[in-house]
Amino acid sequence: MNIKKKLKVPKAYVKQRRDIDGLTNSSGLFTLEGIEQLEVNADKIRRARKRLNANDIIADYYKNYYDKRCLPNDRAEIVRNCFSFALVDYYRLLAIKDIKSVNLCHDKFCINCQNQISLRRFAKYKPFLDELRSYYDIYHIVFTIPNCKDTELKATLDKLTKKFSYLLRFFKGDKKIKGIDFSKYGYVGAIKSLEIVINEKGFLSSYHPHFHCLFALKKGLRIPGSHVNAFSYKRSEIKNDSRNKKPVIFFNDFEILLQKIWYLIFNNIEVNLDSINSLDLGYSVYGSKVYKDYKEVFKYAMKGLYDEKTSTFQYSEQTFETLKDAIHRKKFIQGYGILNKKSFLDDTVEDELDEYYNQRIIALRQIENPMLLKDSIFDIAKAIESNTNIRYISKNRLRTNIDIFAGIKDLDL
């Protein structure tokens, strides 16, 4: 595809130079080839704008929260004005606008910001997880506990984190259970991601915090067992004493072991073979091998806050305040062992993305120097949706598109 022809670049402005600021690609030339990979997706802009309808409610909740406590804070306005404008480099002759930055609130309740964060986090982890699967099997394991009250949520979240770290000591071999060999599972690392399901019923709201985890374990594990317990049935059938109820989940020996150990740890009961065998039922823990999709672990932590159909924040002011206090300074996601981000998330892929982006920008600047403008997101969205001659590009397009991010080495740099 002849990108220059498509862009209708005036011949007088087309120049090919072999060295600009000391940066060249493998051919020694800069090219606009592949610039379509940077183009902003109109549908994503539309959905992002729609999500922001909930921010007005969140902003009102923030204002009331700080007003009631007589505390000065600008969080409400920051949230209300999130994603309202962008700084762009405008290449007039080429009819291209490069979105350099967008004002974002980065708030934990802003669905739009959290969606961006989760996409970027997933894009960073996925290439490594795909490579890791050549040497280990990846398991998605969910650790649950009973629901808690609003007054208990903060302490419950603290306890969850502490107890999960204790559980990992058995996998790492720092803590042992006589008669049980954890080393056979070949644990090398894990990722835990917090999710909170909110059951709002007036003043009787309850919260169901739990962890979605990825565990990297020995490849080719054969774990026997086909157990049925209370967690094997759908919620609607748990209280049904009929003989006709059918289990939907069968647990293997490993899952049953984790259910009992997790129960003992969380309830501060000594973990040994006798205490494990004395339990008929632990807490719900279930898992499955992951072959491709890890998104469940990287999604937004507070489930159901946003209604896609009505574009509104779902929960009451009381629930908002409970959650705000409970998640203060909490990590939604954390890696351990080989999956600790400090262990593998170097700057290699980031550098490749920077190179891909920079080469296209330098190619643009060979033709003309841009003007820096401040555009409203509304105008940008309107321009994209109405298919004007202006083409919008963004470096963030690479960072949040996993297919491009993971396959950047296959692109022609």
N, C-alpha and C positions, 0 to 999 in steps of 0.2 A: 504493500500500500504506500502510495506517495503522500506522506503526511504534509509536505510543503505545498503540494498541489491542492490538497484538501483544505488547508488553512488559507489558501489564496494569498500567499506571501508575495508582496511586490518584489520583483527581481532586484531592484536597486538596493534592497535591504538584506538580501540573502548573501551571507558571507560564510565561508568555511575557514576556520582558523585552527591550527594544530595545537596551540597551547594558550589557554586562558587561565591566568592565576595558577599556573603549574598543574592544572587538573586535566587529565585526558582519559579516555576509555581505551579498551584493548586495541582498537583500530587507530587510535591517535586522533580521532575526530569526534565531535559532539553531534548528536542527532536528536531530532524530535520523534524518531521512530519509537513507538510504545508509549507516547504521552497519553494515549487514551486510557492507560492503566491508572492514571491520576484523576480522571474525570469524576466529578461529584455525581452521585446517584440521586436523581430527582425524587425517587420513592423514599429513600432514606431521609432526605431533608423533610419531606412531607410528614413522615411518621415522627421524626424528631420534634417538629413544630406541634404536632398533635399531642405528644406526651407532655409538652410544657403547659398545657391547660391545667394540669394538676398542680403546678407550682404556685398558682395564686392561692389555693387552699393551704398548701404547705407554708407559704409566706405568712398568711394570716395566723396560722397556728404558732409560728415562730414569734410573731409580734406579740401575741397574747401571752406566750410563755415568758418572755423577758419583761413585758409590762407588769405582769402579776408579781414578778420578783424585783421590780424596780431596778432592773439591770439594763444599762445601755448596750445595745448591740445592733449591728447593721445586717445581720444574717437574713432577715426578712426581705430586705430590698435586694440583696445579692441573689437570693433564690428567685425572687420575682422577675429580675432582669436577666436571668440566665439565658444564654443563647439568643441574644437580641441583636448583636452586631458582630461584624467581622472586619479585620484589617486585610485588605487585598492589594496585591500588586496587579495593576491593570496594564496589559500590553495592548495598546489601542490598535496598532496596525494589524496585529494578529487576532484581535477580538478574543483575547484570553484573559481571564481573571484568576489569579492564583491566590487562594484563601490561605493567608499566612497564619492567622490565629483567630479564635472565636472566644468571646467572653463566656466562661463557664463557671458555675458556682461550686462544682465538685462536692456538693452536699450528699450525704448518705441517703437522703429521702428523695433526691431528684432522680426520677426514673431515667431521664435522658442521659445525665452524667454517668450514672451507674451502669447504664447499658454500654456506653463508650468504654468505660473502664473494664468491664467484663469482656468485651470484644478484644481489647488490646491485650489483656491478661491471657486470654485463650490463645491468641495468635502467638504470643511469646512461648507458651508452654507446649503447644501442639507439636512443633517440629521435634523437640527433644523427646516428648512422649512417643511419637511415631518411631524415632530411632531406638528408644529404650525397649520397645516391644520386640526388637530383634533378639534381645538378650534375656528379657524377663517378660512375664505375663503381668498385665495391668488389671487390677480388680477394682470395681466400684463397690464400696462397702458403706452402708448407711448405719449409723449408730443413733439410736433414739432413746428417749427417756419419757416418763409420763408427763402430761401437760402440767404447767405450773400457773399460779395466779400472777396478776400484775405486780403485786408487792414482792413476789419471789423471783421475778425474771432476772434482775441484775445479778443477784447472788447465784442464781442457777447458771447463768452464762459463765461467771467466774469459775464455778465448780466444774462445769463441762470441760473447759480448757485445761484445767489442772488435772482432771482425771484422765483425759485423753493422753496427755503427756506421760502419765503414770502407766497407762496401758502399753504405750510404745516401748517402755523399758523391757517388757517381756519379749517383744519382737527383736529388740536390739541385743538381748542377752544380758542386759544390766541387772535384770531381775529374773529369778528362775522359780519354777513351780516343780517340785519334786514329782516325778512321774509323767511330766509333760515336756516334750521336746519342741520348743518353738523354732529352733534352728532349721528344722526340716522344711519350713516354709520359705526359707531363703530371702527374708525381708531385706531390702536395701534402701527403701525410702517411701514416703507417703505425702499426700497433700490432704489437708482437711479444710472443708468449706462450711461455714455456718449458714444454716437456713432457719428462719423463724416463721412458722405458720401461725397466723392470728385467727382465733375463733372469737369474733366479737358478738356478744349477746348482751347489749346494754351495759349494766354495771357488773356483769358476771363474765367478763372476757377472760379467756384463758389463752395461754401461749404454748406452742409446741416447738421448742428449739431442738435441733438435731444436727448432726454432722453428715455431709456427703463427703466421702473420702476416696482417693485413689491410692492403692497400695501396689508397689512394685514387688512382686514375689517371684520365687523360683519358677523357671519356665517348665511347663509340662506337668504341673502338680496333678496328682490323682487323689482327690479327696472323696472318700466314700460317704454313704449315708443318705437316707431319704426319710427324714423325720417330719412328723406332723405335730404341731402344737397350736396354742391359741392364736399365734401370729400367722398361721397358715391360711386363715379365712378372711374374707372380706369383712369390713366393719359391720355391714348389715346382717352378717350371719354369726358374728361372735356370740351374741346373746341367744342365738337360736339353738335350742336343744334337739332339734329334729335330726333324725338319723340320715336324712337326705342331704344335709349340708355337705358341700364338696370343698376340699382344700384347694387353694390356688397357688400356694407356695409350699415347696418341700425343701427342707433345710438339710445341708450336709453336716458332717461331724464338726467341721471347722466353724460353721456358723453357730451351731448349738454351743460349742465351747466359748465362742466370743460372747454370745448372749448371756451366759452365766458369769463369765469373768467381768463383763461390763457392769452387770447388776451388782456384783460384789464390790467392785472398785467404787462405784458411784455411791453405794450405801455404807462405805467405810468398814466393810467386813473383810477380814483377812482372807487373802486368796491362796488357797492350797487345795490339794486333791480332794480332801474330805469335804470342804465347804462347797466345792464345785459339784461333787457327786450328790450332795444333800439337796441341791436345788432341782425342783421339777421344772421351773420356768424362770428365765432371766428377763432381760429387757430385749425388745425387738432389735435385732441386728441381722441384716441380710446383705448379700453381695452377689455379684456376677462378674464374669470376665468381660473386659472391655476390648472390643476389636477395632473400633474406629472412632466413635463419638464420645468425647469427654465433656461435652458442654454442660451437663447436669451439675458438674462440680464448680463450674466457673460462672454460673448464673447469679442474678441478684439475690441478696441474702434474705430480704424480708418479703415473703411470698404474698401476693395478692394485694399489695398496696395500691396498685394502679389498675383501673378497669379500661381495657382496650376499647370497648364499645362506647363508653361514655366519656373517656379521656379525663377521668376524675380520680382524685385520691380517695381511696375506699373507706378509710377508717376515721373514727371520731377523734376529737381533740384530746380526749383522755388517753386513748390508745397511743396517739402520737407522742404525748409527754412520757408515757411509760416506756416506749421504745427509745425515745431520745436519751433518757437517763440511763437506760440499760445498755445501750450500745456505745456509750461515750468511751472513746479510746480503745474500742474493741477491734481486733483484727478479724475481718470476715474470712480471710483465707490465709493459710500458712503451710509452708513446705518443710519437710523433715528429711534428713539423710541425703540421698542423691537427688531428691526432689526439692531440696531447699534451693530457692532461686539463686542464692549466692554461690551455690555449687556449680551451676551450669549456665545461668543467664548472663553470658558475657555480651560484649558489644558487637560480636561478629555480624549477626543478622541486621542489627541496627545500622552498622556501618554500610552494609550492602544496600539497605533501603536508602540511606543518605546518598550513596553514590548514584543509585538509579535516579533519584529525584534531582540531585544537583546537576547531573549531566543534561537532563532535559531543560532545567532552568538556565544553565549556561548557554545551551543552544538557543533558547528564546532571547537571551541578552545579547547574543551575537547579532540579532536582527534589530532589537530596539531595547532601550532602557524603560522600565515600567514606571508608572506613577503610583504612589501609595495612597489608597483611598480607604474610607470607612463606610462600609455598606451595611444596611440593616439586613438581618436574616430574612425578614419578610420580603424585601425586594429581591434578594438572591433567589429565594424559593420561587417567587413569582416569575422571575426571568427564566429559571430552569424549566419550570412547568409549562411556560408559554412557548418554549422552544425558540427563544430569541437567538440571534447570531452569536451572542456571547457564550463562550465555553468556559465553564468553571472547573478548575482543577484544585487538588489539595494533596499535600503530603500525607495527611491523615487517612486518605483513601487507601494507601498501602498498609498503614498500621492496623486498620480495622477490617481489612479484607483478608481472611486467612488463606484463601487460595493464592492470592498474589504474594502475601507475606511468606508463606511456607515454600512457594515455588520461585522465589526471587532469583535463585541461582540459575534457573532454567531460562530466565529472560535474557534477552540480548543486551548486555551492558555495554 
